[in-house]
Amino acid sequence: MKLSWKQGKHHKLPNISSSYVTLCVLQGLSAWAATSCSLLLAAWLNYYLSDNGFIKEPNQTYDYIVVGAGTSGCVLAAKLAGSNSKVLVIEAGGEPPWYSWIPLIAPILQGSQQHDWRFRTVPQKFAAGALHGNQAFWPQGKMVGGSGQMNFLIHTTGSPGDFDSWKVPGWDSQTMKNTLEGLTCWTKGNRVNATEKPLLKAFLDAGRACGHSVSDMDRWSDTGSFMASHNTIDGLAGQRWSTYLSHLMPAMKTHNNLHVLTKSSVTKLVWKRNKVIGIQYLDNDGRIKHVKATREVILSAGTIKTTQILQQSGVGPPHVLEPLDIPIKVDLPVGENLQDHLQVPLFVELNSSVSMNVIKMLNPRQFWNYMVHGKGALATSGIEGIATLTKTRENGKSSKPYGMLILFNMGSINADVYTSVANIKKEAFHRWFPKSSSLSQEGFVLISVCLHPRSRGHVRIISTDPTQPPEIDPAYLNHEYDVQCSIDTIKQGVELLNTDAFRALGAKLHWPTFPECGGKQGSDNQRYMECLVRTAALTMYHPAGTAAMGREDNPDAVVDPELRVRGVTGLRVVDASVLPRLPSGPPNSVLIAIADRAADFILEEKINIKK
């Protein structure tokens, strides 16, 4: 069966017996109903997809080559193409599947052979006790749109103190505030309405009762606050508002000087002395090919792949490159300073019909509401509320944000799906989420996050074969601060559940009964709480820092304040790997701002060269 797309060529309809239908059947919907809903959704969503600008073979030379069509790469490519420069975007994956545009469904892409890099960490010594082999799965988008095509769509801007703490010229809080406010990438984003969401209202009322401020998402402050979640979702169409849709797709339709090459994996950089003049890549058939860049190559392949490409190309520390006999072009600490946010999700049971669950989600009216009006559960990410937490110091002033609470409105969780994508042991899962088998269960997941972990790990290639994944060791919870920070954040969440707002909904927190954590569960047992964090903490999907920006005299910096790789010409890095320190919240919107500024740096240099 084929459908005619509104723009571009005809494309075959995606296989409707794929992961979405499988999920529906697993969750209790009949195969016939699941297939019918999928057909209707496919027809509706195909309207938005276009292949204008996609190419099968690139030119020999471009002005700029952007490696990676993820969150940052899409922004960069669009802005550079608008300057009449010849731009090639090269992406290892293909176009995203149609269901990735559905906010609530897209996370099932995690673990996909086709659309996820499927990275995993080495066994963790101090964390990941509930995971098979103590190894965390690290989903990373392998498609146009990158991880922004499969994330949970939380829009946060960080706090002023985040950027001032970087101590990098040109990246202070005022500059970042101006950049973030000037972007349009989330203008179609929608904010959850507390008046229509009783669970969110309880969350905000509980925060107020515990002495926290309740504010609008747009405020810019280092003080903590409870707020309705602002999501990067098109509020009119109810679809994912990624930078593929907001930036790259319009540019592809407008600029014939912008080419996008998919299913082509960059393996290393091409050099002329200390200048990068192009890339080497493997095409879809595994053939080695080359493309030249007359101005710059910009790596936007994400923290893991950017690090791998740099190290494979001789940019990195000697202790990584010399054992592999890779000639060192530049000795830089590429791959060090790896950091990630950790989350501890806990299930809260309710006796009131105020939450989302599988039975409600798969009601045919939900599909109709989504297709006709772009509304309903499918038009949400499930994230309804967030809170940044601070502490009161001895001088009476508040600290910078240290923790975050996230309200995920979902009462029933599929054990097969969740354990598969997160590598969780089945026995641990059932001790963690004891009522997961009920498709009509009322409840929510309260997620606690330590915002500024002090543990640092690394990414290192272990082979000269570019198809072999690197060694990923985030060194989770190596620093005691991270454990106590997580415990303090969980305790703040427990305090919320003891307020009248949540008592009225019959809220009951389920403490996981992990055998290794002893028999006495609860926030007043320090031993149990530490064991809980070391057992149940999971990745928040925010790896960063392996090519950190910094001053020229900073030995830990890989790129300079304009994101040029030190000691190299013709090469920049623009993705999460340049973050010296994670911001106070999911970094997606911050990365968009960074990419926008990076494009300005590049175009300003182009103008100066012409002068």
C-alpha positions in Angstrom: 0.0 0.0 0.0 1.3 3.5 -0.8 0.3 7.0 0.3 1.0 10.2 -1.6 2.9 12.7 0.5 2.0 16.4 0.3 5.6 17.3 -0.5 8.2 15.3 -2.3 8.1 11.8 -3.8 5.8 8.9 -3.0 7.0 6.7 -0.2 5.9 3.3 1.0 3.7 3.3 4.1 5.7 2.1 7.1 5.1 -1.4 8.2 2.1 -1.2 10.5 3.0 -4.4 12.2 6.0 -2.6 13.7 6.8 -1.5 17.2 3.7 0.7 17.7 1.2 -2.0 16.9 3.2 -4.5 18.9 3.0 -2.1 21.9 -0.7 -1.7 21.5 -1.2 -5.4 21.4 1.0 -5.8 24.5 -1.0 -3.3 26.3 -4.3 -5.0 25.6 -5.7 -3.4 22.4 -6.8 -5.9 19.8 -4.6 -6.3 16.7 -7.4 -5.2 14.4 -8.0 -2.0 16.4 -4.3 -1.3 16.7 -3.8 -1.7 13.0 -6.7 0.5 12.1 -5.5 3.3 14.4 -2.0 3.0 13.0 -3.3 3.4 9.4 -5.3 6.5 10.3 -2.4 8.0 12.2 0.1 7.2 9.4 -2.2 8.9 6.8 -2.6 11.9 9.0 1.1 12.3 10.0 2.5 11.7 6.5 1.2 15.2 5.6 4.1 16.7 7.6 7.0 14.7 6.1 9.0 15.8 3.1 12.1 14.5 1.3 13.0 17.7 -0.4 16.8 18.2 -0.1 17.7 14.6 0.6 20.3 13.3 -1.8 21.8 9.9 -2.7 25.3 11.1 -3.7 26.9 14.3 -2.5 29.0 16.8 -4.4 32.8 16.5 -4.1 33.0 19.8 -2.2 30.9 22.0 0.0 31.6 25.2 2.0 30.5 23.5 5.3 29.9 19.9 6.3 27.7 19.4 9.3 28.2 15.9 10.8 25.0 14.8 12.4 21.4 15.9 11.8 20.4 16.0 15.5 19.2 18.8 17.6 22.2 21.1 17.1 23.0 20.0 13.5 19.6 20.9 12.2 19.8 24.4 13.6 23.3 24.9 12.3 22.6 23.6 8.8 19.5 25.7 8.4 21.2 28.9 9.4 24.3 28.3 7.4 22.2 27.5 4.3 20.4 30.8 4.7 23.7 32.6 4.1 23.9 31.1 0.5 26.7 28.8 1.6 26.9 25.3 0.2 26.1 23.0 3.1 26.1 19.2 3.4 24.5 17.5 6.4 25.6 13.9 6.8 23.6 11.7 9.0 24.3 8.0 10.0 20.6 7.2 10.3 17.7 7.7 7.9 14.5 9.7 8.1 12.5 9.3 11.3 9.5 6.9 11.2 6.1 8.4 11.0 5.2 7.5 14.6 8.1 9.6 16.0 6.0 12.7 15.5 3.4 11.4 18.1 4.7 12.8 21.4 3.6 10.0 23.7 4.5 7.2 21.3 8.0 8.3 20.1 10.0 7.0 23.2 9.3 3.4 22.0 12.1 4.1 19.5 14.5 3.4 22.3 16.2 0.1 21.5 15.3 0.2 17.9 18.0 -1.4 15.6 17.3 1.2 12.9 16.8 4.4 14.8 18.9 4.1 18.0 22.6 3.8 18.4 21.9 1.4 21.3 24.9 2.4 23.3 25.5 0.8 26.7 27.9 1.6 29.5 30.5 -0.6 31.1 29.4 -2.3 34.3 29.1 0.3 37.1 30.8 -0.2 40.4 28.7 2.1 42.5 25.3 2.2 40.7 22.9 0.4 38.4 22.2 -2.4 40.8 18.7 -3.1 39.3 20.2 -3.4 35.8 21.5 -6.6 34.1 25.2 -6.6 34.5 25.1 -3.2 36.2 25.1 -1.8 32.7 22.9 1.2 31.7 21.5 1.4 28.2 22.1 4.8 26.6 19.6 5.5 23.8 20.8 8.0 21.3 18.9 9.0 18.2 20.2 7.6 14.9 18.0 9.4 12.4 17.3 12.9 11.1 16.3 14.9 14.2 18.6 12.8 16.4 17.6 12.3 20.0 15.3 15.3 19.7 13.1 12.9 17.7 12.7 10.4 20.6 13.0 12.5 23.8 10.4 13.5 26.3 10.1 17.1 25.0 10.8 19.0 28.2 11.7 22.6 27.5 13.9 24.2 30.2 16.4 27.0 29.9 18.7 26.3 32.8 19.4 28.9 35.5 21.6 32.0 35.3 24.1 30.5 37.6 24.6 27.5 35.3 26.2 29.7 32.6 28.1 32.0 34.9 29.7 28.9 36.5 31.2 27.9 33.1 33.5 31.0 33.3 33.8 31.0 29.5 34.0 34.4 27.8 30.9 35.1 25.8 28.8 32.5 27.5 27.6 34.4 30.6 24.0 34.3 31.8 22.9 37.6 30.2 24.2 36.5 26.8 22.4 33.1 27.1 19.2 34.7 28.3 19.2 37.0 25.3 19.9 34.0 22.9 17.2 31.8 24.5 14.6 34.5 24.4 15.4 35.3 20.8 14.8 31.8 19.4 11.6 30.7 17.8 12.1 26.9 18.1 9.7 26.5 20.9 7.1 29.2 20.0 4.7 26.4 19.1 5.4 24.6 22.4 2.5 24.2 24.7 2.2 24.5 28.4 0.2 22.0 30.4 -2.9 23.8 31.8 -3.3 23.2 35.6 -7.0 24.0 35.4 -7.6 21.0 33.1 -5.2 18.7 35.0 -6.2 17.8 38.5 -3.0 15.9 39.1 -0.8 18.8 38.0 -2.9 21.1 40.3 -2.2 18.8 43.2 1.5 19.0 42.4 1.5 22.8 42.3 -0.7 23.1 45.4 1.6 20.7 47.3 4.7 22.7 46.3 3.0 25.8 47.6 2.0 24.1 50.9 5.6 23.1 51.4 6.8 26.7 51.1 8.0 26.6 47.5 7.2 29.3 45.0 4.9 28.4 42.1 5.7 30.3 38.9 5.5 30.5 35.1 8.0 28.6 33.1 9.4 31.7 31.4 10.9 33.1 34.6 14.7 33.4 34.6 16.0 32.9 38.1 18.3 30.8 40.3 15.6 30.3 42.9 13.6 27.1 43.0 10.1 26.9 41.7 7.2 24.6 40.9 5.7 25.0 37.5 3.6 23.4 34.8 5.8 21.7 32.2 6.4 23.6 29.0 6.9 21.0 26.2 8.3 21.3 22.7 5.1 20.2 21.1 3.1 21.9 18.4 0.1 23.1 20.4 -2.1 23.2 17.3 -1.2 20.0 15.5 -0.2 18.1 18.6 3.0 16.8 17.1 6.6 16.7 18.1 8.3 20.1 17.6 11.9 19.1 17.0 14.6 21.1 15.3 14.1 18.9 12.2 10.6 20.3 11.9 11.3 23.8 13.1 14.7 24.4 11.3 15.9 21.8 8.9 12.7 20.9 7.1 11.8 24.5 6.2 15.4 25.2 5.1 15.4 22.1 2.9 12.3 23.3 1.1 13.7 26.8 0.7 17.4 26.4 -0.1 18.7 24.3 -2.9 22.2 24.8 -1.6 21.4 22.6 1.4 21.9 18.8 0.9 21.1 16.1 3.4 22.8 12.7 3.0 21.4 10.0 5.2 22.5 6.4 6.1 26.1 7.5 5.8 28.4 7.2 8.9 31.4 9.5 9.3 34.5 7.5 10.4 37.2 10.1 10.5 38.4 13.6 9.5 40.6 14.3 6.5 43.6 16.4 7.2 46.1 18.7 5.4 48.7 19.3 8.0 46.8 20.8 11.0 43.8 21.8 9.0 40.7 19.6 8.5 39.7 19.7 4.9 37.0 17.1 4.8 35.5 13.8 6.0 35.7 10.1 5.4 32.5 8.2 5.6 30.9 4.8 5.0 27.9 4.9 2.7 24.8 2.7 3.0 26.6 -0.1 1.2 29.7 0.1 3.4 31.9 1.8 0.8 34.5 4.3 2.0 34.0 7.7 0.5 35.2 11.3 1.0 33.8 14.8 0.8 35.8 18.1 1.1 34.9 21.3 3.0 36.4 24.5 1.8 35.6 26.3 5.0 34.8 24.1 8.0 33.7 20.7 9.2 31.3 21.0 12.2 30.9 17.9 14.4 27.3 17.7 15.8 27.1 14.0 16.1 26.3 13.9 19.8 28.6 13.4 22.8 29.4 9.7 22.0 29.9 9.8 18.3 31.6 13.2 18.2 34.1 11.9 20.7 34.6 8.7 18.7 35.2 10.6 15.5 37.7 13.0 17.1 39.7 10.1 18.7 39.7 8.0 15.5 41.1 11.1 13.7 44.0 11.6 16.1 42.5 14.3 18.4 42.6 13.0 21.9 44.8 12.0 24.9 47.9 9.9 24.2 46.9 7.2 26.7 43.9 6.5 24.5 45.4 6.9 21.0 49.0 5.5 21.5 47.9 1.9 22.4 45.9 1.8 19.1 48.8 3.2 17.1 46.8 6.2 16.0 49.0 9.2 15.1 48.3 12.1 17.5 47.3 15.2 15.6 46.5 17.2 18.8 46.8 16.2 22.4 43.5 17.2 24.0 41.4 15.7 26.8 38.7 14.5 24.3 36.5 11.9 26.0 37.1 13.1 29.6 34.7 15.0 31.8 31.8 12.7 30.8 28.7 13.5 32.9 25.0 12.6 32.9 21.9 13.4 34.9 20.5 10.4 36.9 16.9 10.0 37.7 15.2 7.9 40.5 11.6 7.1 39.5 9.2 6.1 42.2 5.6 5.0 41.6 2.7 6.7 43.5 -0.6 4.9 43.6 -3.8 7.0 43.6 -7.4 6.1 44.4 -8.9 8.9 42.3 -9.5 8.8 38.6 -7.2 11.7 37.7 -4.3 10.0 35.9 -3.6 8.5 32.5 -3.3 4.8 32.1 -3.2 2.3 29.2 -7.0 1.7 29.2 -7.7 5.4 28.9 -4.9 6.0 26.4 -6.1 3.4 24.0 -9.7 4.5 24.1 -10.8 5.1 20.4 -11.9 8.6 21.3 -8.3 9.5 22.2 -7.2 8.6 18.6 -10.1 10.6 17.1 -9.3 13.6 19.3 -5.7 13.5 18.3 -6.3 13.1 14.5 -9.0 15.6 14.3 -8.0 18.2 16.9 -4.4 17.4 17.7 -5.4 17.1 21.4 -5.6 14.4 24.1 -3.1 12.0 25.6 -1.3 11.3 22.4 -0.5 15.0 22.0 1.4 15.1 25.3 4.7 13.6 26.5 3.1 12.6 29.9 5.3 15.2 31.7 2.9 17.6 33.4 4.9 19.3 36.1 8.5 20.1 37.1 10.1 21.7 40.1 13.6 23.0 40.7 14.7 22.8 44.3 17.0 25.0 46.3 18.2 25.0 49.9 18.3 27.8 52.4 21.8 28.6 53.5 22.9 29.9 56.9 22.7 33.5 55.7 19.1 33.0 54.8 19.7 33.1 51.1 18.8 30.3 48.7 21.4 28.0 47.1 21.5 27.5 43.4 19.1 24.7 42.1 20.4 21.3 43.2 17.6 19.0 42.4 14.5 18.6 40.1 11.2 16.8 40.6 9.3 15.7 37.5 5.6 14.6 37.5 5.1 11.9 34.9 1.4 11.2 34.6 1.1 7.4 33.9 -0.5 5.0 36.2 0.2 1.7 34.3 3.6 0.8 33.1 4.3 -2.1 30.7 6.9 -4.4 32.3 8.1 -6.0 29.0 8.6 -2.6 27.2 10.2 -0.8 30.2 12.5 -3.5 31.3 13.7 -4.0 27.7 14.5 -0.4 26.9 16.1 0.3 30.3 17.9 -3.1 30.8 16.1 -3.6 34.1 15.9 -7.0 35.7 12.3 -8.3 35.7 12.3 -9.2 39.4 13.6 -5.8 40.3 11.0 -4.1 38.2 8.1 -5.9 39.9 9.5 -5.0 43.3 9.7 -1.4 42.0 6.3 -1.2 40.3 4.2 -3.8 42.0 0.9 -2.9 40.3 2.3 -2.6 36.8 0.2 -5.5 35.4 -3.1 -3.5 35.9 -3.9 -1.6 32.7 -6.4 0.6 34.5 -4.1 1.5 37.5 -4.4 5.1 38.7 -1.2 6.7 39.7 1.9 8.6 38.5 5.7 8.4 38.5 7.6 10.9 40.6 11.1 11.4 39.2 13.9 12.8 41.3 17.0 14.2 39.6 20.3 15.5 41.0 21.0 18.5 38.7 24.7 19.0 39.1 26.4 15.6 39.6 30.1 15.7 40.5 31.0 12.2 39.2 33.0 12.3 36.0 33.6 9.5 33.6 35.0 9.0 30.1 34.3 7.9 26.5 37.3 6.1 24.9 37.6 4.2 21.6 39.0 0.7 22.1 39.6 -0.2 18.5 40.6 1.4 15.2 37.5 -0.1 13.7 35.0 2.9 13.5 32.1 0.5 13.6 33.0 -0.7 17.1 31.3 1.3 19.8 33.6 3.1 22.3 34.0 2.3 26.0 31.4 4.4 27.9 32.0 4.8 31.6 30.0 7.6 33.3 31.3 6.5 36.7 27.9 6.9 38.1 27.7 7.8 41.9 31.5 7.7 42.3 31.2 11.0 44.2 29.3 10.8 47.5 27.7 14.2 46.8 25.6 12.7 44.0 24.2 10.1 46.3 23.2 12.6 49.0 21.9 15.0 46.4 19.6 12.3 45.1 18.4 11.4 48.6 17.7 15.0 49.4 15.7 15.4 46.2 13.6 12.2 46.9 12.9 13.5 50.4 11.5 16.7 49.0 9.2 14.6 46.8 8.0 12.5 49.8 7.2 15.8 51.7 4.9 16.7 48.8 3.0 13.5 49.1 2.2 14.2 52.7 0.3 17.4 51.9 -3.5 17.7 51.8 -3.4 18.1 48.1 -2.1 14.6 47.5 -3.9 13.0 50.5 -7.2 14.1 48.9 -6.2 11.9 45.9 -5.3 8.9 48.0 -1.6 9.2 47.1 0.5 6.2 48.4 4.2 6.0 47.6 5.5 2.5 46.8 9.0 2.1 48.3 10.8 -0.6 46.2 11.5 -3.8 48.2 14.9 -4.6 46.9 16.4 -7.4 49.0 19.9 -5.8 49.0 18.4 -2.7 50.6 17.1 -4.4 53.8 13.7 -4.8 55.2 13.0 -1.2 56.5 12.0 1.0 53.6 11.5 4.7 53.9 13.1 8.1 53.8 14.1 8.0 57.5 16.4 5.1 56.9 19.7 6.5 55.5 21.1 3.0 54.6 18.0 2.1 52.6 17.9 5.5 50.8 21.6 5.2 49.7 20.9 1.6 48.6 17.8 2.8 46.7 19.7 5.4 44.8 22.6 3.0 44.0 20.1 0.4 42.8 17.3 2.3 41.1 19.0 5.4 39.5 18.6 5.4 35.8 20.0 7.7 33.0 18.2 10.8 32.1 19.7 10.5 28.6 21.8 13.7 29.0 25.5 12.6 28.3 27.7 15.7 28.0 31.0 17.3 28.5 33.6 15.2 26.6 34.8 18.2 24.4 34.2 21.0 26.9 34.5 24.6 25.9 36.9 26.9 27.9 39.5 29.6 27.9 42.6 29.1 25.8 44.6 28.7 29.0 42.3 26.0 30.4 44.0 22.6 30.1 40.7 20.8 30.4 39.1 22.6 27.4 38.9 20.9 24.1 37.2 23.8 22.2 37.7 27.6 22.6 34.8 30.0 23.4 33.8 30.0 19.7 33.7 26.2 19.7 36.8 25.8 17.5 38.9 22.7 18.4 42.1 24.0 19.9 45.2 23.6 17.8 43.2 22.8 14.7 41.8 25.0 11.9 38.6 24.2 10.0 37.0 22.2 12.8 34.4 23.0 15.4 32.2 21.0 17.8 28.6 22.0 18.4 26.6 19.6 20.5 26.3 18.5 24.1 29.9 17.4 24.3 30.9 21.1 24.6 29.0 21.7 27.9 31.6 22.2 30.7 28.8 21.4 33.2 25.2 20.2 32.8 22.5 22.9 33.1 19.7 22.8 35.7 17.4 20.6 33.7 17.2 18.8 30.3 19.7 20.5 28.0 17.8 20.3 24.7 16.8 23.9 24.5 20.2 25.1 25.7 21.8 23.1 22.9 19.5 24.8 20.4 20.7 28.2 21.7 24.4 27.0 21.6 23.9 26.0 17.9 22.3 29.3 17.0 25.3 31.2 18.5 27.8 28.9 16.8 26.2 29.7 13.5 26.7 33.3 14.2 30.3 32.8 15.0 30.9 30.9 11.8 29.0 33.4 9.6 30.9 36.3 11.3 34.2 34.7 10.4 33.0 34.3 6.8 32.2 38.0 6.6 35.6 39.0 8.1 37.4 36.8 5.6 35.7 38.5 2.7 36.7 41.9 4.1 
